[in-house]
Amino acid sequence: MNKIVLITGGSRGLGRDMALRIAKQGIDVVITYHSNEQAAAEVVNEITGFGQKAKALKLNTANVKEFDEFLTTLQMHLTETYSTTAIDILVNNAGTGVNASVTDTTEEAFDEMMNIHFKGVYFLTQKLLPIMNHGGRIVNISSGLTRVTFPNVSAYASMKGAVETYTRCLAKELGARKITANVVAPGAIATDFGGGTNKTNEEKRKAVSQITALGRVGEPEDIGGVVAFLCTPDAGWINGQRIECSGGMML
């Protein structure tokens, strides 16, 4: 039986490319989406079009109270499709951005970042660990902003820093089950994330290009292939690591 990956936020942007690239490794895919059911269905259709199984399930990763119901729905799909209730790989990718200074960040915005980027990741992983096969993989998506700093990203970057620490703890705790846990930290990528300025704002794109060794803004496919590699047998000895994919930003 093919291995099975669950990717949160897999309907667009980085998550979409991850889903497609992982599926091309011969791994069946379950993606979650928050609200854009049509985009999620398009990803599923594209994956099934080249021969892998795929399913899209709705989930608000910021709402821990939804996780029990989601787990039940996921296991129903796994049972019906594979006669199993287990998955092999978890990619915690879902996220949003907040662009506000330290002085202007509200408690509500801070809590939203906490719920989506750290609390949701922590407790969804906890919920899924009992159904992960031994020898599995966890890939958590962080950010280049845990290494370099810019104005107006303090809440977001802080949550990603927490995820990186959490990932190292996971790698240590899950070693006995031969489950690896790693972080992929994208730099500036041209997606709709955070208002899409990395894709549409030419002034920002030029500035990013000037501080990046490879001289351009990143694209989703620059990230998806790295995540897909971490899901393969060739990456089995990589554990507890942060892999930055930024084209050499601010070296």
C-alpha positions as a Markdown table, in Angstrom:
| # | Residue | x | y | z |
|---|---|---|---|---|
| 1 | Met | 0.0 | 0.0 | 0.0 |
| 2 | Asn | 1.2 | 3.5 | -0.8 |
| 3 | Lys | 2.2 | 5.8 | 2.1 |
| 4 | Ile | -0.3 | 8.5 | 3.1 |
| 5 | Val | 0.5 | 12.1 | 3.8 |
| 6 | Leu | -1.7 | 14.7 | 5.5 |
| 7 | Ile | -0.9 | 18.3 | 4.5 |
| 8 | Thr | -2.7 | 21.2 | 6.3 |
| 9 | Gly | -3.5 | 24.2 | 4.1 |
| 10 | Gly | -3.0 | 22.2 | 0.9 |
| 11 | Ser | -5.4 | 24.0 | -1.4 |
| 12 | Arg | -3.2 | 26.9 | -2.6 |
| 13 | Gly | 0.2 | 28.5 | -2.4 |
| 14 | Leu | 3.0 | 26.5 | -0.9 |
| 15 | Gly | 0.7 | 23.7 | 0.4 |
| 16 | Arg | -0.7 | 23.1 | -3.1 |
| 17 | Asp | 2.8 | 22.7 | -4.6 |
| 18 | Met | 3.8 | 20.4 | -1.7 |
| 19 | Ala | 0.8 | 18.2 | -2.3 |
| 20 | Leu | 1.5 | 17.9 | -6.0 |
| 21 | Arg | 5.3 | 17.2 | -5.5 |
| 22 | Ile | 4.7 | 14.7 | -2.7 |
| 23 | Ala | 2.1 | 12.9 | -4.8 |
| 24 | Lys | 4.6 | 12.6 | -7.7 |
| 25 | Gln | 6.8 | 10.6 | -5.2 |
| 26 | Gly | 4.1 | 7.9 | -5.2 |
| 27 | Ile | 2.5 | 9.0 | -1.9 |
| 28 | Asp | -1.3 | 9.4 | -1.5 |
| 29 | Val | -2.4 | 12.7 | -0.2 |
| 30 | Val | -5.0 | 14.1 | 2.1 |
| 31 | Ile | -5.1 | 17.9 | 2.2 |
| 32 | Thr | -7.1 | 20.2 | 4.5 |
| 33 | Tyr | -8.6 | 23.5 | 3.5 |
| 34 | His | -10.2 | 26.3 | 5.5 |
| 35 | Ser | -12.8 | 27.9 | 3.2 |
| 36 | Asn | -11.8 | 27.5 | -0.5 |
| 37 | Glu | -13.4 | 24.2 | -1.3 |
| 38 | Gln | -13.1 | 24.7 | -5.1 |
| 39 | Ala | -9.4 | 25.3 | -4.9 |
| 40 | Ala | -9.0 | 22.1 | -2.8 |
| 41 | Ala | -11.0 | 20.1 | -5.3 |
| 42 | Glu | -8.8 | 21.3 | -8.1 |
| 43 | Val | -5.7 | 20.0 | -6.2 |
| 44 | Val | -7.4 | 16.7 | -5.7 |
| 45 | Asn | -8.4 | 16.4 | -9.4 |
| 46 | Glu | -4.8 | 17.2 | -10.5 |
| 47 | Ile | -3.4 | 14.6 | -8.2 |
| 48 | Thr | -5.8 | 11.9 | -9.2 |
| 49 | Gly | -5.2 | 12.8 | -12.8 |
| 50 | Phe | -1.7 | 11.4 | -12.6 |
| 51 | Gly | -2.7 | 8.3 | -10.7 |
| 52 | Gln | -2.4 | 9.0 | -7.0 |
| 53 | Lys | -5.3 | 9.0 | -4.5 |
| 54 | Ala | -6.2 | 12.3 | -2.9 |
| 55 | Lys | -8.9 | 13.7 | -0.6 |
| 56 | Ala | -9.7 | 17.2 | 0.7 |
| 57 | Leu | -11.1 | 17.7 | 4.2 |
| 58 | Lys | -12.3 | 20.9 | 5.7 |
| 59 | Leu | -10.4 | 22.0 | 8.9 |
| 60 | Asn | -9.9 | 25.2 | 10.8 |
| 61 | Thr | -6.4 | 24.5 | 12.2 |
| 62 | Ala | -6.8 | 27.5 | 14.6 |
| 63 | Asn | -9.7 | 25.8 | 16.4 |
| 64 | Val | -8.5 | 22.9 | 18.6 |
| 65 | Lys | -12.1 | 21.9 | 19.4 |
| 66 | Glu | -12.5 | 20.8 | 15.8 |
| 67 | Phe | -9.7 | 18.3 | 16.0 |
| 68 | Asp | -11.7 | 15.3 | 17.5 |
| 69 | Glu | -14.3 | 15.6 | 14.7 |
| 70 | Phe | -11.7 | 16.0 | 12.1 |
| 71 | Leu | -9.8 | 12.9 | 13.3 |
| 72 | Thr | -13.1 | 10.9 | 13.1 |
| 73 | Thr | -13.7 | 12.1 | 9.5 |
| 74 | Leu | -10.1 | 11.4 | 8.5 |
| 75 | Gln | -10.2 | 7.9 | 9.9 |
| 76 | Met | -13.5 | 7.2 | 8.1 |
| 77 | His | -11.8 | 8.2 | 4.8 |
| 78 | Leu | -8.7 | 6.0 | 5.6 |
| 79 | Thr | -10.9 | 3.0 | 6.5 |
| 80 | Glu | -13.1 | 3.3 | 3.4 |
| 81 | Thr | -10.2 | 3.9 | 1.0 |
| 82 | Tyr | -7.3 | 1.9 | 2.5 |
| 83 | Ser | -8.8 | -0.4 | 5.2 |
| 84 | Thr | -6.5 | 1.3 | 7.7 |
| 85 | Thr | -6.8 | 4.2 | 10.2 |
| 86 | Ala | -3.1 | 5.2 | 10.0 |
| 87 | Ile | -1.1 | 7.8 | 8.2 |
| 88 | Asp | 2.6 | 8.0 | 7.5 |
| 89 | Ile | 3.5 | 11.7 | 7.1 |
| 90 | Leu | 2.2 | 14.9 | 8.5 |
| 91 | Val | 3.0 | 18.3 | 7.0 |
| 92 | Asn | 1.9 | 21.2 | 9.2 |
| 93 | Asn | 1.7 | 24.0 | 6.6 |
| 94 | Ala | -1.5 | 26.0 | 7.2 |
| 95 | Gly | -1.0 | 29.6 | 8.1 |
| 96 | Thr | -1.8 | 33.3 | 7.7 |
| 97 | Gly | 0.2 | 36.4 | 8.2 |
| 98 | Val | -0.1 | 39.6 | 10.3 |
| 99 | Asn | 1.8 | 42.7 | 9.3 |
| 100 | Ala | 1.9 | 45.0 | 12.3 |
| 101 | Ser | 4.5 | 46.6 | 14.5 |
| 102 | Val | 5.1 | 45.5 | 18.1 |
| 103 | Thr | 3.3 | 48.6 | 19.3 |
| 104 | Asp | 0.3 | 48.1 | 17.0 |
| 105 | Thr | -0.2 | 44.3 | 17.3 |
| 106 | Thr | -3.4 | 43.6 | 19.2 |
| 107 | Glu | -4.1 | 40.8 | 21.6 |
| 108 | Glu | -6.6 | 39.4 | 19.2 |
| 109 | Ala | -4.1 | 39.3 | 16.3 |
| 110 | Phe | -1.5 | 37.8 | 18.6 |
| 111 | Asp | -3.9 | 35.1 | 19.7 |
| 112 | Glu | -4.8 | 34.4 | 16.1 |
| 113 | Met | -1.1 | 33.8 | 15.3 |
| 114 | Met | -0.7 | 31.7 | 18.3 |
| 115 | Asn | -3.7 | 29.5 | 17.5 |
| 116 | Ile | -2.9 | 29.0 | 13.9 |
| 117 | His | 0.9 | 28.7 | 13.9 |
| 118 | Phe | 1.7 | 27.2 | 17.2 |
| 119 | Lys | -1.2 | 25.9 | 19.3 |
| 120 | Gly | -2.9 | 24.4 | 16.3 |
| 121 | Val | 0.3 | 22.7 | 15.1 |
| 122 | Tyr | 1.1 | 21.4 | 18.6 |
| 123 | Phe | -2.3 | 19.9 | 19.3 |
| 124 | Leu | -3.1 | 18.6 | 15.8 |
| 125 | Thr | 0.3 | 16.8 | 15.9 |
| 126 | Gln | -0.6 | 15.5 | 19.4 |
| 127 | Lys | -4.0 | 14.3 | 18.1 |
| 128 | Leu | -2.5 | 12.5 | 15.1 |
| 129 | Leu | 0.5 | 10.9 | 16.7 |
| 130 | Pro | -1.5 | 7.8 | 17.8 |
| 131 | Ile | -2.4 | 7.1 | 14.2 |
| 132 | Met | 1.0 | 7.7 | 12.7 |
| 133 | Asn | 2.9 | 4.6 | 11.6 |
| 134 | His | 6.3 | 3.9 | 13.0 |
| 135 | Gly | 9.0 | 5.2 | 10.7 |
| 136 | Gly | 6.8 | 8.2 | 9.7 |
| 137 | Arg | 7.7 | 11.8 | 9.0 |
| 138 | Ile | 6.7 | 15.2 | 10.4 |
| 139 | Val | 7.5 | 18.3 | 8.4 |
| 140 | Asn | 6.7 | 21.7 | 10.1 |
| 141 | Ile | 6.7 | 24.8 | 8.0 |
| 142 | Ser | 8.5 | 27.8 | 9.6 |
| 143 | Ser | 9.9 | 30.9 | 8.1 |
| 144 | Gly | 13.2 | 32.6 | 7.2 |
| 145 | Leu | 12.0 | 35.3 | 9.7 |
| 146 | Thr | 13.2 | 33.2 | 12.6 |
| 147 | Arg | 16.8 | 33.9 | 11.4 |
| 148 | Val | 16.6 | 37.4 | 10.0 |
| 149 | Thr | 14.3 | 40.2 | 11.2 |
| 150 | Phe | 12.2 | 42.9 | 9.4 |
| 151 | Pro | 9.7 | 45.3 | 10.9 |
| 152 | Asn | 6.1 | 44.3 | 11.5 |
| 153 | Val | 6.4 | 40.6 | 11.8 |
| 154 | Ser | 7.1 | 40.1 | 15.5 |
| 155 | Ala | 4.0 | 38.0 | 16.3 |
| 156 | Tyr | 4.3 | 35.7 | 13.3 |
| 157 | Ala | 8.0 | 35.2 | 13.6 |
| 158 | Ser | 7.7 | 34.5 | 17.3 |
| 159 | Met | 5.2 | 31.7 | 16.7 |
| 160 | Lys | 7.4 | 30.2 | 14.0 |
| 161 | Gly | 10.3 | 30.3 | 16.5 |
| 162 | Ala | 8.2 | 28.3 | 18.9 |
| 163 | Val | 7.4 | 25.7 | 16.1 |
| 164 | Glu | 11.1 | 25.2 | 15.5 |
| 165 | Thr | 11.8 | 24.5 | 19.1 |
| 166 | Tyr | 8.8 | 22.2 | 19.3 |
| 167 | Thr | 10.1 | 20.3 | 16.2 |
| 168 | Arg | 13.4 | 19.5 | 17.8 |
| 169 | Cys | 11.6 | 18.2 | 20.9 |
| 170 | Leu | 9.4 | 16.0 | 18.7 |
| 171 | Ala | 12.5 | 14.6 | 17.0 |
| 172 | Lys | 13.9 | 13.6 | 20.4 |
| 173 | Glu | 10.7 | 12.2 | 21.8 |
| 174 | Leu | 9.7 | 10.3 | 18.7 |
| 175 | Gly | 13.0 | 8.7 | 18.0 |
| 176 | Ala | 12.0 | 5.4 | 19.5 |
| 177 | Arg | 9.2 | 5.2 | 17.0 |
| 178 | Lys | 11.7 | 6.1 | 14.2 |
| 179 | Ile | 9.5 | 9.1 | 13.3 |
| 180 | Thr | 11.6 | 12.0 | 12.1 |
| 181 | Ala | 10.6 | 15.7 | 12.6 |
| 182 | Asn | 12.1 | 18.5 | 10.6 |
| 183 | Val | 11.5 | 22.2 | 9.8 |
| 184 | Val | 11.4 | 23.8 | 6.3 |
| 185 | Ala | 11.8 | 27.5 | 6.6 |
| 186 | Pro | 10.9 | 29.4 | 3.4 |
| 187 | Gly | 12.2 | 32.9 | 2.6 |
| 188 | Ala | 10.1 | 35.4 | 0.6 |
| 189 | Ile | 7.9 | 33.4 | -1.7 |
| 190 | Ala | 5.6 | 34.8 | -4.5 |
| 191 | Thr | 2.2 | 33.5 | -3.2 |
| 192 | Asp | -1.0 | 35.2 | -1.9 |
| 193 | Phe | 0.2 | 34.8 | 1.7 |
| 194 | Gly | 0.2 | 38.0 | 3.8 |
| 195 | Gly | -1.6 | 40.0 | 1.1 |
| 196 | Gly | 0.4 | 38.7 | -1.8 |
| 197 | Thr | 3.0 | 41.5 | -1.9 |
| 198 | Asn | 5.8 | 39.1 | -2.7 |
| 199 | Lys | 4.0 | 38.4 | -5.9 |
| 200 | Thr | 2.5 | 41.8 | -6.8 |
| 201 | Asn | 4.5 | 44.6 | -5.3 |
| 202 | Glu | 7.4 | 45.2 | -7.7 |
| 203 | Glu | 9.2 | 47.5 | -5.3 |
| 204 | Lys | 9.2 | 44.8 | -2.7 |
| 205 | Arg | 10.2 | 42.1 | -5.2 |
| 206 | Lys | 13.2 | 44.2 | -6.3 |
| 207 | Ala | 14.3 | 44.8 | -2.7 |
| 208 | Val | 14.0 | 41.1 | -1.9 |
| 209 | Ser | 16.0 | 40.2 | -5.0 |
| 210 | Gln | 18.8 | 42.6 | -4.0 |
| 211 | Ile | 19.3 | 40.9 | -0.7 |
| 212 | Thr | 19.1 | 37.3 | -2.0 |
| 213 | Ala | 22.2 | 35.6 | -3.3 |
| 214 | Leu | 20.3 | 34.0 | -6.2 |
| 215 | Gly | 18.8 | 37.3 | -7.1 |
| 216 | Arg | 15.1 | 36.7 | -7.2 |
| 217 | Val | 12.0 | 36.1 | -5.1 |
| 218 | Gly | 11.2 | 32.5 | -4.4 |
| 219 | Glu | 8.4 | 30.5 | -6.1 |
| 220 | Pro | 6.2 | 27.8 | -4.5 |
| 221 | Glu | 8.1 | 25.1 | -6.5 |
| 222 | Asp | 11.3 | 26.1 | -4.7 |
| 223 | Ile | 9.7 | 24.8 | -1.5 |
| 224 | Gly | 7.5 | 21.9 | -2.5 |
| 225 | Gly | 10.4 | 19.8 | -3.8 |
| 226 | Val | 12.3 | 20.1 | -0.5 |
| 227 | Val | 9.3 | 19.1 | 1.5 |
| 228 | Ala | 8.7 | 16.2 | -0.9 |
| 229 | Phe | 12.3 | 15.0 | -0.5 |
| 230 | Leu | 11.9 | 14.9 | 3.3 |
| 231 | Cys | 9.1 | 12.5 | 2.8 |
| 232 | Thr | 11.2 | 10.0 | 0.8 |
| 233 | Pro | 13.4 | 7.2 | 2.1 |
| 234 | Asp | 16.5 | 9.1 | 1.0 |
| 235 | Ala | 15.8 | 11.7 | 3.7 |
| 236 | Gly | 15.5 | 9.1 | 6.5 |
| 237 | Trp | 18.7 | 10.2 | 8.4 |
| 238 | Ile | 17.7 | 13.9 | 8.5 |
| 239 | Asn | 16.1 | 14.6 | 11.9 |
| 240 | Gly | 15.6 | 17.6 | 14.1 |
| 241 | Gln | 16.9 | 20.0 | 11.5 |
| 242 | Arg | 15.9 | 23.4 | 10.2 |
| 243 | Ile | 16.3 | 23.6 | 6.4 |
| 244 | Glu | 16.0 | 27.2 | 5.2 |
| 245 | Cys | 14.9 | 27.6 | 1.5 |
| 246 | Ser | 15.5 | 31.3 | 0.8 |
| 247 | Gly | 17.9 | 31.4 | -2.1 |
| 248 | Gly | 20.5 | 32.8 | 0.2 |
| 249 | Met | 18.7 | 35.7 | 1.7 |
| 250 | Met | 20.8 | 38.1 | 3.9 |
| 251 | Leu | 23.8 | 35.9 | 4.1 |
